[in-house]
Amino acid sequence: MPAGAEAILTGLAGIRPHPDGSRTIHPQPVAAGNISIHGLSYRGHSVDVTITTENCQVSVDGRRLSPGPDGTILAVPPRS
């Protein structure tokens, strides 16, 4: 993956894969404009992330997810 794309996915969008197979998302707000990532495929799931100056939305397979107390969203649970 090019370094610029990786910086956006893991930095600004806060998308993090974990050794247990889970993927968390902790998006960072943008100062101006917006960022949309649609159809990011991970372990058979489609992940969408939209970040604006006012809010962040994360959906997995079309279902909008809510952040936990620290702002992190468990987008894909660990492998069973």
PDB file of N, CA, C and O in Angstrom:
ATOM      1  N   MET A   1       0.856  -1.168   0.000  1.00  0.00           N
ATOM      2  CA  MET A   1       0.000   0.000   0.000  1.00  0.00           C
ATOM      3  C   MET A   1       0.906   1.235   0.000  1.00  0.00           C
ATOM      4  O   MET A   1       1.869   1.297   0.764  1.00  0.00           O
ATOM      5  N   PRO A   2       0.599   2.219  -0.855  1.00  0.00           N
ATOM      6  CA  PRO A   2       1.390   3.455  -0.849  1.00  0.00           C
ATOM      7  C   PRO A   2       1.337   4.142   0.512  1.00  0.00           C
ATOM      8  O   PRO A   2       0.334   4.066   1.223  1.00  0.00           O
ATOM      9  N   ALA A   3       2.433   4.813   0.862  1.00  0.00           N
ATOM     10  CA  ALA A   3       2.538   5.459   2.180  1.00  0.00           C
ATOM     11  C   ALA A   3       1.438   6.482   2.417  1.00  0.00           C
ATOM     12  O   ALA A   3       0.954   6.597   3.543  1.00  0.00           O
ATOM     13  N   GLY A   4       1.025   7.230   1.398  1.00  0.00           N
ATOM     14  CA  GLY A   4      -0.032   8.224   1.566  1.00  0.00           C
ATOM     15  C   GLY A   4      -1.361   7.592   1.935  1.00  0.00           C
ATOM     16  O   GLY A   4      -2.073   8.090   2.807  1.00  0.00           O
ATOM     17  N   ALA A   5      -1.697   6.483   1.264  1.00  0.00           N
ATOM     18  CA  ALA A   5      -2.949   5.783   1.568  1.00  0.00           C
ATOM     19  C   ALA A   5      -2.912   5.207   2.978  1.00  0.00           C
ATOM     20  O   ALA A   5      -3.900   5.273   3.711  1.00  0.00           O
ATOM     21  N   GLU A   6      -1.771   4.643   3.352  1.00  0.00           N
ATOM     22  CA  GLU A   6      -1.635   4.083   4.699  1.00  0.00           C
ATOM     23  C   GLU A   6      -1.779   5.169   5.764  1.00  0.00           C
ATOM     24  O   GLU A   6      -2.388   4.937   6.808  1.00  0.00           O
ATOM     25  N   ALA A   7      -1.225   6.347   5.505  1.00  0.00           N
ATOM     26  CA  ALA A   7      -1.329   7.453   6.461  1.00  0.00           C
ATOM     27  C   ALA A   7      -2.785   7.879   6.650  1.00  0.00           C
ATOM     28  O   ALA A   7      -3.196   8.201   7.765  1.00  0.00           O
ATOM     29  N   ILE A   8      -3.554   7.882   5.582  1.00  0.00           N
ATOM     30  CA  ILE A   8      -4.972   8.256   5.690  1.00  0.00           C
ATOM     31  C   ILE A   8      -5.750   7.164   6.412  1.00  0.00           C
ATOM     32  O   ILE A   8      -6.534   7.463   7.312  1.00  0.00           O
ATOM     33  N   LEU A   9      -5.546   5.888   6.028  1.00  0.00           N
ATOM     34  CA  LEU A   9      -6.313   4.792   6.630  1.00  0.00           C
ATOM     35  C   LEU A   9      -6.000   4.599   8.109  1.00  0.00           C
ATOM     36  O   LEU A   9      -6.913   4.484   8.926  1.00  0.00           O
ATOM     37  N   THR A  10      -4.718   4.563   8.458  1.00  0.00           N
ATOM     38  CA  THR A  10      -4.367   4.276   9.853  1.00  0.00           C
ATOM     39  C   THR A  10      -4.264   5.531  10.702  1.00  0.00           C
ATOM     40  O   THR A  10      -4.478   5.468  11.913  1.00  0.00           O
ATOM     41  N   GLY A  11      -3.943   6.665  10.103  1.00  0.00           N
ATOM     42  CA  GLY A  11      -3.805   7.910  10.852  1.00  0.00           C
ATOM     43  C   GLY A  11      -5.127   8.648  10.989  1.00  0.00           C
ATOM     44  O   GLY A  11      -5.751   8.628  12.050  1.00  0.00           O
ATOM     45  N   LEU A  12      -5.544   9.287   9.932  1.00  0.00           N
ATOM     46  CA  LEU A  12      -6.741  10.119   9.974  1.00  0.00           C
ATOM     47  C   LEU A  12      -8.016   9.303  10.212  1.00  0.00           C
ATOM     48  O   LEU A  12      -8.827   9.653  11.069  1.00  0.00           O
ATOM     49  N   ALA A  13      -8.189   8.221   9.459  1.00  0.00           N
ATOM     50  CA  ALA A  13      -9.393   7.393   9.633  1.00  0.00           C
ATOM     51  C   ALA A  13      -9.305   6.513  10.873  1.00  0.00           C
ATOM     52  O   ALA A  13     -10.329   6.049  11.373  1.00  0.00           O
ATOM     53  N   GLY A  14      -8.089   6.277  11.379  1.00  0.00           N
ATOM     54  CA  GLY A  14      -7.913   5.506  12.609  1.00  0.00           C
ATOM     55  C   GLY A  14      -8.268   4.039  12.484  1.00  0.00           C
ATOM     56  O   GLY A  14      -8.666   3.413  13.466  1.00  0.00           O
ATOM     57  N   ILE A  15      -8.129   3.482  11.292  1.00  0.00           N
ATOM     58  CA  ILE A  15      -8.467   2.071  11.065  1.00  0.00           C
ATOM     59  C   ILE A  15      -7.279   1.219  11.498  1.00  0.00           C
ATOM     60  O   ILE A  15      -6.170   1.381  10.989  1.00  0.00           O
ATOM     61  N   ARG A  16      -7.517   0.310  12.441  1.00  0.00           N
ATOM     62  CA  ARG A  16      -6.437  -0.506  13.002  1.00  0.00           C
ATOM     63  C   ARG A  16      -6.815  -1.994  12.986  1.00  0.00           C
ATOM     64  O   ARG A  16      -7.811  -2.386  13.595  1.00  0.00           O
ATOM     65  N   PRO A  17      -6.022  -2.822  12.290  1.00  0.00           N
ATOM     66  CA  PRO A  17      -6.202  -4.267  12.392  1.00  0.00           C
ATOM     67  C   PRO A  17      -5.480  -4.771  13.643  1.00  0.00           C
ATOM     68  O   PRO A  17      -4.474  -4.192  14.052  1.00  0.00           O
ATOM     69  N   HIS A  18      -5.985  -5.834  14.247  1.00  0.00           N
ATOM     70  CA  HIS A  18      -5.391  -6.401  15.454  1.00  0.00           C
ATOM     71  C   HIS A  18      -5.065  -7.878  15.233  1.00  0.00           C
ATOM     72  O   HIS A  18      -5.699  -8.526  14.400  1.00  0.00           O
ATOM     73  N   PRO A  19      -4.087  -8.422  15.965  1.00  0.00           N
ATOM     74  CA  PRO A  19      -3.666  -9.814  15.772  1.00  0.00           C
ATOM     75  C   PRO A  19      -4.792 -10.832  15.939  1.00  0.00           C
ATOM     76  O   PRO A  19      -4.727 -11.915  15.356  1.00  0.00           O
ATOM     77  N   ASP A  20      -5.823 -10.509  16.722  1.00  0.00           N
ATOM     78  CA  ASP A  20      -6.927 -11.455  16.925  1.00  0.00           C
ATOM     79  C   ASP A  20      -7.928 -11.446  15.769  1.00  0.00           C
ATOM     80  O   ASP A  20      -8.937 -12.149  15.814  1.00  0.00           O
ATOM     81  N   GLY A  21      -7.646 -10.643  14.722  1.00  0.00           N
ATOM     82  CA  GLY A  21      -8.523 -10.583  13.561  1.00  0.00           C
ATOM     83  C   GLY A  21      -9.544  -9.471  13.625  1.00  0.00           C
ATOM     84  O   GLY A  21     -10.264  -9.236  12.655  1.00  0.00           O
ATOM     85  N   SER A  22      -9.620  -8.781  14.747  1.00  0.00           N
ATOM     86  CA  SER A  22     -10.581  -7.685  14.860  1.00  0.00           C
ATOM     87  C   SER A  22     -10.043  -6.444  14.157  1.00  0.00           C
ATOM     88  O   SER A  22      -8.857  -6.358  13.839  1.00  0.00           O
ATOM     89  N   ARG A  23     -10.916  -5.506  13.925  1.00  0.00           N
ATOM     90  CA  ARG A  23     -10.520  -4.226  13.353  1.00  0.00           C
ATOM     91  C   ARG A  23     -11.279  -3.137  14.092  1.00  0.00           C
ATOM     92  O   ARG A  23     -12.508  -3.156  14.158  1.00  0.00           O
ATOM     93  N   THR A  24     -10.530  -2.183  14.650  1.00  0.00           N
ATOM     94  CA  THR A  24     -11.152  -1.050  15.318  1.00  0.00           C
ATOM     95  C   THR A  24     -10.947   0.203  14.483  1.00  0.00           C
ATOM     96  O   THR A  24     -10.031   0.284  13.664  1.00  0.00           O
ATOM     97  N   ILE A  25     -11.823   1.182  14.710  1.00  0.00           N
ATOM     98  CA  ILE A  25     -11.747   2.448  14.001  1.00  0.00           C
ATOM     99  C   ILE A  25     -11.908   3.564  15.024  1.00  0.00           C
ATOM    100  O   ILE A  25     -12.862   3.574  15.802  1.00  0.00           O
ATOM    101  N   HIS A  26     -10.974   4.495  15.016  1.00  0.00           N
ATOM    102  CA  HIS A  26     -11.035   5.663  15.893  1.00  0.00           C
ATOM    103  C   HIS A  26     -10.705   6.886  15.025  1.00  0.00           C
ATOM    104  O   HIS A  26      -9.572   7.365  15.012  1.00  0.00           O
ATOM    105  N   PRO A  27     -11.727   7.382  14.296  1.00  0.00           N
ATOM    106  CA  PRO A  27     -11.469   8.469  13.359  1.00  0.00           C
ATOM    107  C   PRO A  27     -11.111   9.776  14.055  1.00  0.00           C
ATOM    108  O   PRO A  27     -11.582  10.070  15.153  1.00  0.00           O
ATOM    109  N   GLN A  28     -10.264  10.550  13.384  1.00  0.00           N
ATOM    110  CA  GLN A  28      -9.858  11.864  13.876  1.00  0.00           C
ATOM    111  C   GLN A  28     -10.595  12.936  13.071  1.00  0.00           C
ATOM    112  O   GLN A  28     -10.721  12.800  11.854  1.00  0.00           O
ATOM    113  N   PRO A  29     -11.083  13.990  13.715  1.00  0.00           N
ATOM    114  CA  PRO A  29     -11.799  15.033  12.972  1.00  0.00           C
ATOM    115  C   PRO A  29     -10.861  15.770  12.011  1.00  0.00           C
ATOM    116  O   PRO A  29      -9.656  15.866  12.246  1.00  0.00           O
ATOM    117  N   VAL A  30     -11.435  16.281  10.937  1.00  0.00           N
ATOM    118  CA  VAL A  30     -10.665  17.052   9.968  1.00  0.00           C
ATOM    119  C   VAL A  30     -10.931  18.541  10.177  1.00  0.00           C
ATOM    120  O   VAL A  30     -12.016  18.924  10.614  1.00  0.00           O
ATOM    121  N   ALA A  31      -9.960  19.364   9.871  1.00  0.00           N
ATOM    122  CA  ALA A  31     -10.101  20.811  10.059  1.00  0.00           C
ATOM    123  C   ALA A  31     -10.983  21.433   8.982  1.00  0.00           C
ATOM    124  O   ALA A  31     -11.705  22.396   9.241  1.00  0.00           O
ATOM    125  N   ALA A  32     -10.920  20.883   7.784  1.00  0.00           N
ATOM    126  CA  ALA A  32     -11.726  21.415   6.683  1.00  0.00           C
ATOM    127  C   ALA A  32     -12.024  20.285   5.700  1.00  0.00           C
ATOM    128  O   ALA A  32     -11.230  19.355   5.561  1.00  0.00           O
ATOM    129  N   GLY A  33     -13.150  20.364   5.029  1.00  0.00           N
ATOM    130  CA  GLY A  33     -13.510  19.357   4.035  1.00  0.00           C
ATOM    131  C   GLY A  33     -14.027  18.079   4.664  1.00  0.00           C
ATOM    132  O   GLY A  33     -14.529  18.081   5.788  1.00  0.00           O
ATOM    133  N   ASN A  34     -13.899  16.983   3.921  1.00  0.00           N
ATOM    134  CA  ASN A  34     -14.336  15.691   4.438  1.00  0.00           C
ATOM    135  C   ASN A  34     -13.557  14.578   3.751  1.00  0.00           C
ATOM    136  O   ASN A  34     -12.922  14.777   2.715  1.00  0.00           O
ATOM    137  N   ILE A  35     -13.628  13.410   4.359  1.00  0.00           N
ATOM    138  CA  ILE A  35     -12.991  12.206   3.824  1.00  0.00           C
ATOM    139  C   ILE A  35     -14.022  11.093   3.865  1.00  0.00           C
ATOM    140  O   ILE A  35     -14.691  10.885   4.877  1.00  0.00           O
ATOM    141  N   SER A  36     -14.142  10.383   2.754  1.00  0.00           N
ATOM    142  CA  SER A  36     -15.057   9.235   2.697  1.00  0.00           C
ATOM    143  C   SER A  36     -14.298   8.032   2.161  1.00  0.00           C
ATOM    144  O   SER A  36     -13.630   8.104   1.130  1.00  0.00           O
ATOM    145  N   ILE A  37     -14.417   6.934   2.878  1.00  0.00           N
ATOM    146  CA  ILE A  37     -13.861   5.651   2.452  1.00  0.00           C
ATOM    147  C   ILE A  37     -15.046   4.713   2.357  1.00  0.00           C
ATOM    148  O   ILE A  37     -15.710   4.446   3.359  1.00  0.00           O
ATOM    149  N   HIS A  38     -15.322   4.207   1.160  1.00  0.00           N
ATOM    150  CA  HIS A  38     -16.489   3.349   0.965  1.00  0.00           C
ATOM    151  C   HIS A  38     -16.066   1.999   0.401  1.00  0.00           C
ATOM    152  O   HIS A  38     -15.254   1.917  -0.521  1.00  0.00           O
ATOM    153  N   GLY A  39     -16.633   0.947   0.974  1.00  0.00           N
ATOM    154  CA  GLY A  39     -16.408  -0.395   0.463  1.00  0.00           C
ATOM    155  C   GLY A  39     -15.066  -0.996   0.801  1.00  0.00           C
ATOM    156  O   GLY A  39     -14.579  -1.858   0.069  1.00  0.00           O
ATOM    157  N   LEU A  40     -14.446  -0.562   1.902  1.00  0.00           N
ATOM    158  CA  LEU A  40     -13.188  -1.167   2.340  1.00  0.00           C
ATOM    159  C   LEU A  40     -13.504  -2.590   2.795  1.00  0.00           C
ATOM    160  O   LEU A  40     -14.240  -2.786   3.762  1.00  0.00           O
ATOM    161  N   SER A  41     -12.959  -3.563   2.113  1.00  0.00           N
ATOM    162  CA  SER A  41     -13.281  -4.966   2.390  1.00  0.00           C
ATOM    163  C   SER A  41     -12.342  -5.527   3.452  1.00  0.00           C
ATOM    164  O   SER A  41     -11.126  -5.353   3.370  1.00  0.00           O
ATOM    165  N   TYR A  42     -12.911  -6.201   4.447  1.00  0.00           N
ATOM    166  CA  TYR A  42     -12.115  -6.829   5.497  1.00  0.00           C
ATOM    167  C   TYR A  42     -12.857  -8.040   6.031  1.00  0.00           C
ATOM    168  O   TYR A  42     -13.953  -7.915   6.577  1.00  0.00           O
ATOM    169  N   ARG A  43     -12.253  -9.219   5.870  1.00  0.00           N
ATOM    170  CA  ARG A  43     -12.819 -10.488   6.360  1.00  0.00           C
ATOM    171  C   ARG A  43     -14.287 -10.655   5.986  1.00  0.00           C
ATOM    172  O   ARG A  43     -15.099 -11.054   6.821  1.00  0.00           O
ATOM    173  N   GLY A  44     -14.631 -10.352   4.738  1.00  0.00           N
ATOM    174  CA  GLY A  44     -15.987 -10.553   4.254  1.00  0.00           C
ATOM    175  C   GLY A  44     -16.966  -9.456   4.625  1.00  0.00           C
ATOM    176  O   GLY A  44     -18.166  -9.602   4.392  1.00  0.00           O
ATOM    177  N   HIS A  45     -16.483  -8.360   5.197  1.00  0.00           N
ATOM    178  CA  HIS A  45     -17.336  -7.232   5.569  1.00  0.00           C
ATOM    179  C   HIS A  45     -16.976  -6.022   4.719  1.00  0.00           C
ATOM    180  O   HIS A  45     -15.833  -5.873   4.287  1.00  0.00           O
ATOM    181  N   SER A  46     -17.950  -5.167   4.484  1.00  0.00           N
ATOM    182  CA  SER A  46     -17.741  -3.916   3.771  1.00  0.00           C
ATOM    183  C   SER A  46     -17.808  -2.772   4.780  1.00  0.00           C
ATOM    184  O   SER A  46     -18.829  -2.582   5.441  1.00  0.00           O
ATOM    185  N   VAL A  47     -16.722  -2.014   4.897  1.00  0.00           N
ATOM    186  CA  VAL A  47     -16.615  -0.949   5.895  1.00  0.00           C
ATOM    187  C   VAL A  47     -16.637   0.405   5.185  1.00  0.00           C
ATOM    188  O   VAL A  47     -15.909   0.617   4.215  1.00  0.00           O
ATOM    189  N   ASP A  48     -17.479   1.319   5.677  1.00  0.00           N
ATOM    190  CA  ASP A  48     -17.560   2.689   5.178  1.00  0.00           C
ATOM    191  C   ASP A  48     -17.249   3.644   6.317  1.00  0.00           C
ATOM    192  O   ASP A  48     -17.766   3.489   7.423  1.00  0.00           O
ATOM    193  N   VAL A  49     -16.398   4.636   6.045  1.00  0.00           N
ATOM    194  CA  VAL A  49     -16.047   5.653   7.032  1.00  0.00           C
ATOM    195  C   VAL A  49     -16.205   7.016   6.379  1.00  0.00           C
ATOM    196  O   VAL A  49     -15.651   7.262   5.308  1.00  0.00           O
ATOM    197  N   THR A  50     -16.959   7.901   7.018  1.00  0.00           N
ATOM    198  CA  THR A  50     -17.107   9.275   6.552  1.00  0.00           C
ATOM    199  C   THR A  50     -16.720  10.207   7.689  1.00  0.00           C
ATOM    200  O   THR A  50     -17.263  10.121   8.790  1.00  0.00           O
ATOM    201  N   ILE A  51     -15.774  11.099   7.410  1.00  0.00           N
ATOM    202  CA  ILE A  51     -15.284  12.043   8.413  1.00  0.00           C
ATOM    203  C   ILE A  51     -15.495  13.451   7.874  1.00  0.00           C
ATOM    204  O   ILE A  51     -15.058  13.769   6.768  1.00  0.00           O
ATOM    205  N   THR A  52     -16.162  14.290   8.654  1.00  0.00           N
ATOM    206  CA  THR A  52     -16.355  15.687   8.290  1.00  0.00           C
ATOM    207  C   THR A  52     -15.828  16.558   9.433  1.00  0.00           C
ATOM    208  O   THR A  52     -15.307  16.048  10.424  1.00  0.00           O
ATOM    209  N   THR A  53     -15.967  17.860   9.284  1.00  0.00           N
ATOM    210  CA  THR A  53     -15.547  18.760  10.354  1.00  0.00           C
ATOM    211  C   THR A  53     -16.460  18.650  11.563  1.00  0.00           C
ATOM    212  O   THR A  53     -16.075  19.024  12.671  1.00  0.00           O
ATOM    213  N   GLU A  54     -17.677  18.134  11.355  1.00  0.00           N
ATOM    214  CA  GLU A  54     -18.670  18.086  12.433  1.00  0.00           C
ATOM    215  C   GLU A  54     -18.852  16.718  13.072  1.00  0.00           C
ATOM    216  O   GLU A  54     -19.177  16.632  14.256  1.00  0.00           O
ATOM    217  N   ASN A  55     -18.647  15.634  12.301  1.00  0.00           N
ATOM    218  CA  ASN A  55     -18.844  14.313  12.890  1.00  0.00           C
ATOM    219  C   ASN A  55     -18.146  13.226  12.085  1.00  0.00           C
ATOM    220  O   ASN A  55     -17.576  13.477  11.023  1.00  0.00           O
ATOM    221  N   CYS A  56     -18.207  12.019  12.619  1.00  0.00           N
ATOM    222  CA  CYS A  56     -17.649  10.846  11.964  1.00  0.00           C
ATOM    223  C   CYS A  56     -18.705   9.757  11.980  1.00  0.00           C
ATOM    224  O   CYS A  56     -19.374   9.555  12.994  1.00  0.00           O
ATOM    225  N   GLN A  57     -18.860   9.059  10.873  1.00  0.00           N
ATOM    226  CA  GLN A  57     -19.808   7.953  10.799  1.00  0.00           C
ATOM    227  C   GLN A  57     -19.092   6.719  10.276  1.00  0.00           C
ATOM    228  O   GLN A  57     -18.301   6.790   9.335  1.00  0.00           O
ATOM    229  N   VAL A  58     -19.385   5.587  10.906  1.00  0.00           N
ATOM    230  CA  VAL A  58     -18.817   4.311  10.485  1.00  0.00           C
ATOM    231  C   VAL A  58     -19.960   3.329  10.308  1.00  0.00           C
ATOM    232  O   VAL A  58     -20.812   3.179  11.183  1.00  0.00           O
ATOM    233  N   SER A  59     -19.966   2.660   9.156  1.00  0.00           N
ATOM    234  CA  SER A  59     -20.963   1.619   8.888  1.00  0.00           C
ATOM    235  C   SER A  59     -20.243   0.364   8.438  1.00  0.00           C
ATOM    236  O   SER A  59     -19.252   0.430   7.711  1.00  0.00           O
ATOM    237  N   VAL A  60     -20.747  -0.781   8.876  1.00  0.00           N
ATOM    238  CA  VAL A  60     -20.231  -2.072   8.440  1.00  0.00           C
ATOM    239  C   VAL A  60     -21.406  -2.850   7.874  1.00  0.00           C
ATOM    240  O   VAL A  60     -22.411  -3.063   8.553  1.00  0.00           O
ATOM    241  N   ASP A  61     -21.270  -3.271   6.628  1.00  0.00           N
ATOM    242  CA  ASP A  61     -22.338  -3.987   5.925  1.00  0.00           C
ATOM    243  C   ASP A  61     -23.647  -3.200   5.964  1.00  0.00           C
ATOM    244  O   ASP A  61     -24.722  -3.787   6.091  1.00  0.00           O
ATOM    245  N   GLY A  62     -23.556  -1.859   5.854  1.00  0.00           N
ATOM    246  CA  GLY A  62     -24.728  -0.991   5.828  1.00  0.00           C
ATOM    247  C   GLY A  62     -25.316  -0.659   7.184  1.00  0.00           C
ATOM    248  O   GLY A  62     -26.300   0.077   7.255  1.00  0.00           O
ATOM    249  N   ARG A  63     -24.747  -1.177   8.267  1.00  0.00           N
ATOM    250  CA  ARG A  63     -25.259  -0.924   9.619  1.00  0.00           C
ATOM    251  C   ARG A  63     -24.356   0.095  10.310  1.00  0.00           C
ATOM    252  O   ARG A  63     -23.160  -0.138  10.482  1.00  0.00           O
ATOM    253  N   ARG A  64     -24.947   1.234  10.705  1.00  0.00           N
ATOM    254  CA  ARG A  64     -24.174   2.292  11.359  1.00  0.00           C
ATOM    255  C   ARG A  64     -23.795   1.859  12.776  1.00  0.00           C
ATOM    256  O   ARG A  64     -24.623   1.334  13.520  1.00  0.00           O
ATOM    257  N   LEU A  65     -22.534   2.086  13.133  1.00  0.00           N
ATOM    258  CA  LEU A  65     -22.015   1.691  14.443  1.00  0.00           C
ATOM    259  C   LEU A  65     -21.786   2.916  15.311  1.00  0.00           C
ATOM    260  O   LEU A  65     -21.495   4.003  14.812  1.00  0.00           O
ATOM    261  N   SER A  66     -21.921   2.725  16.613  1.00  0.00           N
ATOM    262  CA  SER A  66     -21.701   3.804  17.576  1.00  0.00           C
ATOM    263  C   SER A  66     -20.365   3.595  18.273  1.00  0.00           C
ATOM    264  O   SER A  66     -19.958   2.460  18.521  1.00  0.00           O
ATOM    265  N   PRO A  67     -19.685   4.695  18.590  1.00  0.00           N
ATOM    266  CA  PRO A  67     -18.403   4.567  19.291  1.00  0.00           C
ATOM    267  C   PRO A  67     -18.568   4.198  20.755  1.00  0.00           C
ATOM    268  O   PRO A  67     -19.611   4.456  21.357  1.00  0.00           O
ATOM    269  N   GLY A  68     -17.534   3.592  21.324  1.00  0.00           N
ATOM    270  CA  GLY A  68     -17.499   3.307  22.757  1.00  0.00           C
ATOM    271  C   GLY A  68     -17.145   4.576  23.520  1.00  0.00           C
ATOM    272  O   GLY A  68     -17.016   5.642  22.918  1.00  0.00           O
ATOM    273  N   PRO A  69     -16.986   4.474  24.843  1.00  0.00           N
ATOM    274  CA  PRO A  69     -16.701   5.650  25.673  1.00  0.00           C
ATOM    275  C   PRO A  69     -15.441   6.412  25.267  1.00  0.00           C
ATOM    276  O   PRO A  69     -15.367   7.627  25.451  1.00  0.00           O
ATOM    277  N   ASP A  70     -14.447   5.705  24.715  1.00  0.00           N
ATOM    278  CA  ASP A  70     -13.208   6.383  24.319  1.00  0.00           C
ATOM    279  C   ASP A  70     -13.223   6.823  22.856  1.00  0.00           C
ATOM    280  O   ASP A  70     -12.219   7.325  22.351  1.00  0.00           O
ATOM    281  N   GLY A  71     -14.347   6.640  22.177  1.00  0.00           N
ATOM    282  CA  GLY A  71     -14.473   7.049  20.785  1.00  0.00           C
ATOM    283  C   GLY A  71     -14.103   5.977  19.784  1.00  0.00           C
ATOM    284  O   GLY A  71     -14.223   6.192  18.578  1.00  0.00           O
ATOM    285  N   THR A  72     -13.651   4.811  20.263  1.00  0.00           N
ATOM    286  CA  THR A  72     -13.260   3.718  19.375  1.00  0.00           C
ATOM    287  C   THR A  72     -14.476   2.884  18.993  1.00  0.00           C
ATOM    288  O   THR A  72     -15.364   2.647  19.812  1.00  0.00           O
ATOM    289  N   ILE A  73     -14.504   2.445  17.743  1.00  0.00           N
ATOM    290  CA  ILE A  73     -15.594   1.628  17.235  1.00  0.00           C
ATOM    291  C   ILE A  73     -15.025   0.258  16.893  1.00  0.00           C
ATOM    292  O   ILE A  73     -14.029   0.166  16.175  1.00  0.00           O
ATOM    293  N   LEU A  74     -15.642  -0.806  17.395  1.00  0.00           N
ATOM    294  CA  LEU A  74     -15.253  -2.172  17.036  1.00  0.00           C
ATOM    295  C   LEU A  74     -15.990  -2.495  15.739  1.00  0.00           C
ATOM    296  O   LEU A  74     -17.165  -2.859  15.762  1.00  0.00           O
ATOM    297  N   ALA A  75     -15.298  -2.361  14.616  1.00  0.00           N
ATOM    298  CA  ALA A  75     -15.933  -2.535  13.314  1.00  0.00           C
ATOM    299  C   ALA A  75     -16.102  -4.004  12.957  1.00  0.00           C
ATOM    300  O   ALA A  75     -17.136  -4.399  12.420  1.00  0.00           O
ATOM    301  N   VAL A  76     -15.093  -4.812  13.252  1.00  0.00           N
ATOM    302  CA  VAL A  76     -15.144  -6.252  12.976  1.00  0.00           C
ATOM    303  C   VAL A  76     -14.657  -6.955  14.230  1.00  0.00           C
ATOM    304  O   VAL A  76     -13.549  -6.687  14.695  1.00  0.00           O
ATOM    305  N   PRO A  77     -15.477  -7.864  14.796  1.00  0.00           N
ATOM    306  CA  PRO A  77     -15.084  -8.539  16.042  1.00  0.00           C
ATOM    307  C   PRO A  77     -13.938  -9.533  15.813  1.00  0.00           C
ATOM    308  O   PRO A  77     -13.623  -9.879  14.674  1.00  0.00           O
ATOM    309  N   PRO A  78     -13.323  -9.984  16.909  1.00  0.00           N
ATOM    310  CA  PRO A  78     -12.241 -10.971  16.798  1.00  0.00           C
ATOM    311  C   PRO A  78     -12.739 -12.264  16.163  1.00  0.00           C
ATOM    312  O   PRO A  78     -13.930 -12.575  16.194  1.00  0.00           O
ATOM    313  N   ARG A  79     -11.794 -13.014  15.584  1.00  0.00           N
ATOM    314  CA  ARG A  79     -12.143 -14.345  15.054  1.00  0.00           C
ATOM    315  C   ARG A  79     -12.601 -15.219  16.221  1.00  0.00           C
ATOM    316  O   ARG A  79     -12.108 -15.107  17.344  1.00  0.00           O
ATOM    317  N   SER A  80     -13.537 -16.070  15.922  1.00  0.00           N
ATOM    318  CA  SER A  80     -14.001 -16.975  17.000  1.00  0.00           C
ATOM    319  C   SER A  80     -13.296 -18.292  16.952  1.00  0.00           C
ATOM    320  O   SER A  80     -13.561 -19.165  17.779  1.00  0.00           O
TER     321      SER A  80
END
